[in-house]
């Protein structure tokens, strides 16, 4: 899992990977013919691509918005940390590694400009805005005042 996906998980936009449901497996079917020896077996045909049928309840443009601010405020309660201005505080509130190395890894993952990577203060400001912007793009309700 990449660093940003951990953040999305922590703010409630993704489910933890460990809790992901496992698709049920089909019961094995007894073969109806004798197996062919491997040396003479023809290459297996590619399975057909799955087809999807639209139904009345399908809404391709619908995005369920998560109240990220409420989730973060709950986590931040009593901590004295200011997630609205500090990427370090934001990551600490989420329980994610906030070290310089971790922030550089996150900045690299989010394609931070190279000139900002040389100055940790500038990188942090960029990273904070970029993380909030990406959260909003993934369905989070980040206030416009924090995105500009």
N, C-alpha and C positions, 0 to 999 in steps of 0.2 A: 504494500500500500504506500502510495506516495504521501509526502508531508501534508500537502493541501487537503487530500482526502481525509486525513486524520482530523483536520480542523473542521471540515464539513460534518464529519461524524459527531464531533464534540458539540457543535452548535445545533444539532438536531436535523441536519439536512440529508444525512446518510445513515443507514443502519450499520452497526458494527459488522465487519466481515465474518467474525466467528459466529454471529447469530443468523447469518444468511441461511435461508431454508435450502434444503437439499432436495433436488427433484427426485421423485420416486422412480425407482428402476423397474423396468418391465420384467415380468417373469420369463425365464428362459424357455424357448420353444424347442421341442425336440426336432432334430433334423429329419427331413422327409426323404432325403437321398443320401447315398454314401458320400462321405467326404472325398474330395479329389486330392490326390497327392500334390504336395506343394510344387514340385517341379513342373507339373503340367497345368497348374491352376492359372486361369486367366486373371488379369488384374481386376480388382474389384471396381465396380462402377461407382462414380461419385454419387452420394445421396442427393436427392433432389432438394433444392432450396426450400425452406419452409414458406408456406403462403399464409398470408394474413387476410382476414376478411373484416372489413369495417362493420361495426354494429352501431345501433342508435346511441349507445352510451359512450362511444369512442370520441374523444375530444383531443385531437393532436396538438392544439395550441394551448391547452389548459395547463397551467403550472400551479401546483399547490404551494402557496406561500407559507413559510414557516416563520413563526414569531421569534426570530433569532434574538432580537433585542431583549425580549422577555426572558429567554433562556440564558443569555449572557448575564443579565442583571441578577437572576437567581444565583448563578454561580459566583458572581462578584460580591454579593451581599456580605457586608462586614469585612471585606478584605482590604479596603482602603486603596485598591488598585483602580486605575483609570483606563479602562479598555478603549475609551473613545478617542484617546490621543496617543496612546503608547502601544506599539506592537509587542513590546516585552511584557507589559501588564496584560495585554490581551491573551498572549500565549500562556502566561502563568495562570490566569483565570481558568483557561481551558485544560490546564494540567498537561500542557505540551512543552517539550524542551524549548526554552527561550534563550539558550546560549548563543553567543555570536556565531559559532559554527553552524548551529541549527538554523539561525536566521539567514545566514549566507546560503545554506542549502535550499531553503524555501525561496529566497530571492532568485537563485539560479533556476529553480523549478518553474518560477513564474516569469522568467525571462527579463530580469532586471537589467537595465542598461549598464554596460561595463563601467562607465564613468561613475555611476552611483555606487557600485560595488567597492570602489576604492575608499569611500568615505562612509563609515558606519552610520553616522547621524543621518546623512542624506538617504542612505539605503533604507534605514528604519522608517523614515517618513514615507518614502515611496512604497515600501513593503506594507505598511499599515493601510494606506489608501488602496493598494492593489488587492490585498486580502479582503477588505470590506467590499470592494467592487466585485470581486469574484464570488463572494458569498451572495451578493445581491443577484448576480447573473445565474446563480444556482437555486434561486427561489427564496432567498432570505429577504426579510423586510428591513434592510438597512436604510436609515433616514438619509434623505438627499443631502442634508447638511454635513454628513460625515463622508460623503462621496465626492464632494467638490473641494 
